[in-house]
């Protein structure tokens, strides 16, 4: 297997971008990443997108978007794993370079979610749940994560305030990220007083509905060293992918995210790393409870300690292991297909020392964890400065 490096990153601002069509959002991110990498030819384009058909009426994205970039003829493939589609696009590009099938890959993720109204967006997102056992009965993602939160609270004593602390931290980080959808300082009281969405989750416990695109350029570490021009070379040292039951009814234990644990274990094994080696992580905080459960599944904290950890500030910027320095899905926004790619961009920026006011000093090993649905799939990457 060949060593794989990230040599370019680019993303749009995330938000409600009504004036920009999906293809233009995507091209903006792709061109920025190609420019950052200093390349204009690629062997493959991968595209993570959950549901462009339901959100915009457009399928057949791979060919459409390669053509948008004047690259018709280049191999292009769209991959889908619900909200983990972006992470899967990273893994697909990583695998092609590692296997020697491609030298340079443009990895992208995109979602345009605000062209439909809230009810239609909720329906589109809900297709990532089990249609027969969950969707048919009217359960939506806030409802599914509310059930996970209830079990976690009952099993471990996780408190409503600890959930709120995740939102307070991530909104504080998002204030430092110019790409974030919300530049909003919130307090624990703000979260606790925000509109109830699905008990115990409130508006400020939820990630928003978002438009956005993100892109990376990958190549071999060897080629990256030639192109680096003094910049640190960031290698993807671990990649893990795992599945779990889509329906919560079939899941063995609702207090843990099994796919996240398995994907994390696979990424740690490939990289030869342990949780103690990770200096910072972007995790999939689609709801505040998801961040707490992900930090436990990835081994940063023992089961049940994720809530107290966020309360003690261990995951703050400057804490023992900063989590979601970008603002996370909560504040930066969650254009579902783009999220997994944007998470890797944050880690690369941190490892290059380019993260500005939210820079984690001495960061050399970072992790990005992306998740589909209520944990039915997860993709984890470990990145390191080499
Ligand atoms: N965080 C912070 N503020 C939010 C927000 C969020 N998640 N969602 C909406 N807002 C704000 C809006 O900016 C708006 O503010 P304004 O009145 O100052 O303009 C206000 O709240 C109302 O926005 P609106 O779009 O009408 O909210 P909504 O009730 O239609 O949607 C949610 C709110 C939480 C239901 C929606 O964001 C949602 O479904 N989130 C979850 C998305 C999801 O499931 N993703 C997949 C995860 S697996």
Boltz pocket constraint, residues with backbone or C-beta under 6 A from the ligand:
constraints:
  - pocket:
      binder: B
      contacts: [[A, 83], [A, 118], [A, 122], [A, 125], [A, 141], [A, 142], [A, 182], [A, 197], [A, 202], [A, 203], [A, 204], [A, 206], [A, 207], [A, 208], [A, 209], [A, 286], [A, 330], [A, 334], [A, 372], [A, 373], [A, 374]]
      max_distance: 6.0
